[in-house]
Amino acid sequence: MSRARCHLRAALFLAAVSSRGATTGVAARRVLSAWPAPQEPGMEYQDAVRTLNTLQTNANYLEQVKRQRGDPQRQLEAMRLYLARSGLQVEDLDQLNIIHITGTKGKGSTCAFTECILRSYGLKTGFFSSPHLVQVRERIRINGQPISPELFTKHFWRLYHRLEETKDSSCVSMPGYFRFLTLMAFHVFLQEKVDLAVMEVGIGGAYDCTNIVKKPVVCGVSSLGIDHTGLLGDTMEKIAWQKGGIFKCGVPAFTVLQPDGPLAVLRDRAQQISCPLYLCPPLEALEEGGPLLTLGLEGEHQQSNAALALQLARCWLQQKGYQDTGELKASRPSLLGQLPLAPVFQPTSHMQHGLRDTEWPGRTQLLRRGPLTWYLDGAHTTSSMQACVRWFRQALHSRERPGGGSEVRVLLFNSTGDRDSAALLKLLQPCQFDYTIFCPNLTEVSSTDNADQQNFTVTLDQVLLRCLAHQQHWSRLHEDQASPEPGGPAPLLLAPRPAHAHTTSSLVFSCISHALQWISQGRDPVFQPPSPPRVLFAHPVAGSGAIVLQEAAAIHVLVTGSLHLVGGVLKLLEPSLSQ
């Protein structure tokens, strides 16, 4: 038997021991498949979420969409039928004054900037996004805040029972998880009488269930990259075609600077249906002759998202007859010659305040706790990980302690689905971590009381095997780095490391809680778990790591690779988010 296989078996055995009595993914799936749907709308929030979890999950949804790719109208027609069974017609959605936003990276941040800008004008905003970090109700927001558990529960059961009552032999009684929440968001926003709704596309655009909207006020496309290749295609051009599927005849659309090929695809998609598409000028162009703009989100890549958000918000305001939309500056021709340049204008005070006040947890987020600084970013594509690394390294440089004691860098990583974890980990090498921690996106192995973060598409064995594969990738990368090819480029390093960092240690834990316990060593004033963590596998043996962490003057922890991992970390570090 190979050494790697022995390691895998040993780790799985330890995981089974540590989680004795826990409900595994398979067992939980059997339990939930028989979960009785409560018959009264007044049932508790967790019961509503547990019932939501029995619906088709995102992984299964993706497989279904892959099978139906050749007939996109079939998918959209199914969504229209669900909408009609819920008591709405597509035309009813026009009342929501929707801003529809897609992209590969930054679309969530762009949505957050746009919503906050328009809320600063005193407008009542709705905001639909995915995925959630801690609680599912984060996906449906009113005035920037997740809807209350009571409001979520009321609207969930109202929609659930309506769909049950209208089913017949010719249709599936319930839509999948994401489709259900999209329908629910439409109902919440209409019944709460929002002035506008910012709708983030789930995956792609052309086939996404949010694309049943016929008349958005304005559309946006954030930066494009490679992701969900099995669904969207394996080239930037194919992905751009999918994203451009949200364009509508006569509806203004904006995008940021893209590579030539994808930009040409977006241009062609827009021209085919007479959609006016504009290229956003850089944020610096809007700052000329005025104050520098302060962004509530860190990282240089947020400037592109903020520039797009400003154009979307201004266009919406103009379409709705608002006068305070910023003074126009001298326009400049597009440097690419492919698209007309969007207006260059002076952002209003409302716009400035909106950009400054934007919050979007889990994306370039910092938490400072005593000697620990947690850097949280859900980057999970090559391009977003490159941006994450730039942000982390810049943040470290700005916080360097001049002779103020030892510093330790820790990576907490996981990656899911069909993403290339080896490529993501390779991008993280220049950060020179002293310890690298891998764990599944499980807050607690034995926890069954939090329905918001349950996932029944995979078993515990499967997610632990993937974490061990991550660890093997990391070990191989460091072996390659220690023995570079003759004539190869020298590795790009952040700064000289102390003696204890000469050999990077990696560890695998069965859940996020155990990983955080080992990293924090009781030194985080908020996160104080009662029991010691169990290490599943360490390479090389990292027995002295706890001592180093206990004595370090500063510990910098980057959490990345998966938004769900970041969400689980936030749940433990910020208990108020679960209330």
N, C-alpha and C positions, 0 to 999 in steps of 0.2 A: 504494500500500500504506500502511496506517495506521502512525502512529509506534509505537503499542503493538505491532503485529504485527512491525515491524522489530526492536523491542527483544526480542521473544520469539524471533525467529529467530536473532538474534545471540547471545543467551544460550544457546540450545540448541546452536549451533555450538561455542561455547566449552566447554560441558559435554561435548560429544562429543570435543573435543580433549583435555580434561583427563582423560577416562576412557578414553582409547584403550587397547585391550587388555583392558578390563574386561568382565565378563559382565553384559549388560543383563538387565532383567527377562524379556524375551521369550526371549532365548537361554537364560537360566538355567532358565526354565520347561520349555524343550525338553529340556535336559540332565537335569533332575530327573525328568521324566516317564518317562525310560528308566532311572532309577537302579535297579540290581538290589537287591532286598531281601536283606540278608545272611541266610544260612541258619543261622548259629550264634548262640546267645544271648550269647556272650562278645564280640561285636563292640564297638568303641569307642563312647563316648558321642556324639561328633559324627556318626557313621554312623547312630545311632539317631535323632538329631534331624533329620538330612537325610531319612531315610525318613519321619519324622513330617510333615515339610514337604511331602511329595508328596501327602498327604491333602488333602481339600477344605479350603480356607482359610476364614477367618472371613468375608471378603467374599462368597464364594460361598455360604457357609452362610446368611448373612443373606438373600440372594436366594432361596434355597430355602425358608426359613421364610416369606418374604413370599408366595410362591406357595401355601403350604400353610396360610395363616392361618385359612381357613375350616374347617379340620378339625384342631383341636389334638390330638385323640386319636390321629390318625395319626402325629404327631410323637412323642408320648410312647410310643405302642405300638412304634414303630421303635426307640426307645431301650431299651425293655424287652426287645425281641428281641436287640439287641446285648448287653445285660447277660446274658441267658440263654446266648447263644452263647459268652460269655466265661467261663461256668461259675458264674454267680451268679443268684439270684432276688431280686426286689425285697424280699422279706421278710428276706433276709440283711442288708440295709442297716440294719435296725432295731438291729442290734448296735452300730452306730457312735455311737448317742446323739447324733444330729445337731442342731446349731443352724443353722437355715436363714435367711439374711439377704439381703434385696433392697433396692432403693432406686435413686434416680437419682444422687445425690451422697452421698458419705460411707459407702457400704456397705462398701468395702474397709477404711477406717479403723475403722469399727464392728467389723468382723470381727477386725482386729488387736487392738483394745482387749479384746474379749471373750476371744480366745484367750490373751492375756497374763495377764488376770485369773485365768482358770481354771488356767493353767499355774503361777501363783504358789501355788496350793493343792497343788501336787505332782502334778497330774494329767498324764498323757501325752496330748498334744493332736495332732490332725491339723488341717490348715488348707489348704483348696483355694480359690484365688483366680485372678483374671485381670485384665489381661494380665500377662505377666512384663516386667521392665525390662531385664535383661541376659541371664539364662539361663532357659530354659523350665522347668527343674526348680524355679525359685522358686514355681511355681504349686502345687506339692505339698510341704507342709512337715510335718515332725515336730518337736514341741516348739519351734516357732518358726523352725526352720532348714530351708532347702531340702534335699530329699533329696540324697544324694551322687550324683555321676555314675555310680558303680558300681551303686547301687540303682536309679537311673532306668533305666540300660541293661538291667539284669536284668528289671525289671518291664515295660519297654516290649516287649522281644522275646518275653517270655512271653505277653503279651496279643496282640501282633501275630500270632504264629504260631497261637495258639488261634483267632483270628478267621479266619485263612486256612484252617485245617483244617475249620472248621464252615460255610463258605460253600456255597451251592447256587445253582441257576439262578433261584430266586425272590427272592433278596435281594442287595443290594450287599455286597461282601465286607468293606469297611472303612467305619466311620463317619467323619464329618468330623473335622477337627483338634480342635475344642473337645470334641465328644462323646467322642473317643478319650481325651483327657486326663481327662475326667470319669470314664469307666470305669476308667482307670488309677488315679485317686485312690482310688476305692472299693476296688480290689484292694490297693493299698499300705496303706491305713488298716486294712483287715481283717487282712492278713498281719502288719502291724507291731503289731497288738493295741493300738490307741489307746483311751484311755478315752472320748474324745469326738472329734467332727469338726465343725469350723466350716466350713460350705459357703457360699460366696458365689455368688449367682445370676449367670449370665453376662449375659443381656439379658432384661429384662422379668420374667417369673416364671411366668405361667400356661403358656406354651409352652416354657419353658427346659428343657433336658435334665436339669438337676439336680432338676427337679420330679417325677421318678419316685419320689422318697423319699415313702413313705406315712405314716411315723410319726416325724417329727422330735420332739425333746423340747420345743423352743420355736422360734418364728419371730420375725423382726424386719423392720421396714420403716423405712429411714432417710429422709432428706429427699427429697421428690419434686421433679422439674423436667422440663423439656422436653429430650428426647434420643431418638435413634433413632425419629423420628416416622414414617418410612416403615414401620416394623415395629410400633410400639406405639400409634400414633395421634398426632394433632396437638393434643390438648388434655390438660390435667392430669388431667381426669376419666378419659379413656380410658387414660392411662398408669397411673393409680391402679388401674383395673380389672385391668390386666395384672399389676401388682405384687401385688395382693391374691390373685392366683391361687395363691400358695404356702400360703395358710391351709388348715388341716386341722381336721376335726371334733374338738372336744375338746382341741386342742393350743393352749396359751396363745400369744398373739402380742402384740407391743408395737410402737408407732410413736411418732414424735416429732411435735411440733406441725406441722401442715400447713395450707395454705389450706382454707377451709370446704368447697369443692366436692370436692376429692380426699379430704378426711377423711371426708366423708359417704359417698363411694363405698367406701372401705375399711371403714367401719362396716357398710354394707349387705352387702358381700361376706362379712364375718365372720358377720353374723347369719344369712345364708342357709344356712350350713353349721354353725351352732352352734360357732363358734370364739370363745373369750373373748378379746377385743381390748382392750388398755389403752393409755392415753396416758401417756407418760413425763413426770413432773414435771421441771422444769429442774434443772440440776446444782446451782444455788445452794440449792435446797430441801433437797438431801441434805447440803450443807455446813453448814447452820444448826445451831448448838450443837456443832460439831465442827471439826476442822482443815480448812483450805482444801485442795482436791485439786489436786495437781500433775499435769499431763498431759505425756506424753512427746512429743506432737505439738503443733506450734505452730498458732496461728490460733484466733480466737474461735469459728468454726464447729465446731471439734472438741469443744466443750462439749456440743453436741447429740448427737454421735456417742458421746461418753463416757457420757452419761446413758442412752442406749439400751443400750450395752454392759453397764452396771452392772445394769440390769433383766434383761437376757438371762442374764447369768452367775448372778445371784441366783436366778432362776427355775429354771435348770438345776440348781443346787445343791440347791434345795428338792425338785425332782422326784426327785432321786437320793438324798434322805435325809440330806443334809449338815446339820449343826446350826449351823455358824459362817457365818451368812448375813446378819448385821447386825441391830442392834436397831431395831425399828419405832418411828417417831415418830408424832405425831398426824397422821392422814390429813386431806387437804383435798379438798373436792369439785372435780370438773372444772369449770374456768371456762367451757368450751364447751358443756357439757351434752350433748355428743354421745357421749362415751366415758367410762367410769369411769377415774379416775386410778390409775395404778400406785402401789404402796406407796412411801411416803417413809421411808427407813431410813438408819441410820448405816453408811456403808461400812466394812467390816472392814479390818484392816491388810493382809490379802492383796489386797483390792480396791484399796486405796490404792497398794500397791507395783506391782500390775499396771498401773494407769493410768500411773504415773510411768515405768515401764520399757518402755512400748510403743514400738516402732520400726516405721515403715512408710515405707521409702525412696520418694522421688519425690513425696511429698505434704508440702507446707509444710516442706521440708527445706533446711537451711542448711549450706553448706560454706565455711569461711573459709580462704583460701590467700594468705598475704602480703597484698598490697594488694587482692586480689580476694575478693569475697564472692559466692558462687553461691547464688541463691534458686531452688529446684527445686520446681515444682508442676505436676502433669499436668492442670490444669483444662482442660476441653474443652466445657463447656456454659455457657450464660449465667449461671446461678446460681452455678456453681462458680467461674467467672472473677470474678464480683463478690466472692466470698469470698477468692479469691487476691489481688485488688487490695487489699482491706482489709488482708490479712496483710502484703503487701509494703510498703505505705505505713506501717503501724505499725512494721514492722521497721526501715525506713529512719529513721523519726522517732526510734526508740530508739537508733539507732547514729549519729546526726548528730555530725559532728566540729566542735566549737566553734572555728572559725578554724584548723583543722588542715590546710589545703591543699585543692586542688581535688578534686571528686568527679565521677565520670562514671557515668551510668546507661545500661545497655545492655539491650535486649530481644532475646532469641532465641526465635523463634516459628515454629510450623508447626501446621497444622490439616488433618485428613484427612476422608475420607468426605463425607457430605452436610451437614456442619455449616456454619453461617453464620459464616464467618471474618470478614466485615466487621463483624458485630455484636460478635464477641469482641474484635477490634482496637479498636473504638470504646470499649469498656469500659476498655482499657488506656491510652487517651490521657491521662487525668489524672496518670499517673505521670511524664510529661515526660521521656521517654527522649532521650538525646543521640544514640544510634545504635540502629537497629532492624535486626536480622539475620534473614533468612529462609533456611531450608535444608530439604531433605527429611529424612525419618527414616532416613537412611543414615549409618552411622558412617564408612565409607570407601567411596568410589565404586567402587574397584577390588577391594574385599575380597570374597573368596569362601570364606574359611576359617572363618567363624563362622556356623554353621548356625542358632544361636539367634535371630539377628536378620535372617534372610533373609525377604524378602517377594516372592512371585512373582505377586501379583495386579495389579501396576501396573508400567509401564515407567519408565525414567529420564526420558524425555521428559515423561511425564504428571505425575510428581511435581515436576519443575522448572517446568512450565507453571503448576502450582498455586501454587508459591512466588512466581512472578512476578505471579500474580493477587493474592496477598496483598500484595505490594509496591505494586501499583496501588491497592488498597483503602486502604492506609496513606497513600499520597501524596494521594489524594482527601480523606481525612479531615483531613489537615493543610491542604490548600487551603481546605476549608470552615471550618476553625478560624481560618485567617488572614483570612478574609472572612466573618464571621458575619452572619446576617440581621439587619436593623434590628429592634431591640426584643427580639432573642433573648437567652437567658441567657448570662452570661459563663462561660467554661470553668472548671471546678473544678480548680485546680492545687495541686500538693503544696507547692512552695516556689519562691522566685525562683531562676532558673537562671543560670549563668555565660554569658559572651558567646558561647562556642563552641556553646552549645546553642540559639541563636536559630533556627537552621535544622536540623531533624532530618534526618540522613542515613540512608538505608536501603541495605542491601547484600544480594545474593543469592549464596549459595555452593552448590556442588554436593553437599556432604556436611557432616556435623557436625564432623568433624575439622578441615576448612579453616575453618569458622566459629569454632571454639574457638581455633585458632591466631591468627586475626586479633584476636579479642577479648583474649586473654591476653597477646599480644606477648612471650611468653617469661617472663612475670612470675609464672606459677603454678609453684610449686616442684615439683609432681608431674607436671603435663602439660607435657612438653617434646618436641614432635614435631620430626623432623629437617628437613622441607622446608617452604618458604614456601607460604602458601595462595594459591589462585587465585580472585580475585573475578570472578563471572560478570557481575554488573550492579550499578551503584551509582547512586543517585538522591538528591540531586544527587551529583556527583563528590565522593568522600569521601577524597581523597588525604591530607589532614592528620589524618584520624582516628587513624591509627597513632601519630602523634607525640603527640596528646593522650592516648591511652591509655598510652603509655610514660611520660608525665610526671605522670599523675594520682596523687594521694596515695591515693585509694580508688576502686575500680571495683565497682559493684553490678550484677550480671547476673541478670535474671529469665529463667528458662527455663520456658516454659509453652505451652499450646495442645494438647499431645498427650503422653500417657504414654509413647508409643514414642519421641518426641523426648527426653524426660527420661531414658528408659532408655539411649539412645545416648550422651547426655552423661555419665551416670554410668559407663558402660563405660569411657570415656576418662579421666574424672577420678578414678575409684576402680578401678584395675586389679585390686585384690584381689577384686572382685565377679565377675571372670571366671575365678577360680581354683577 
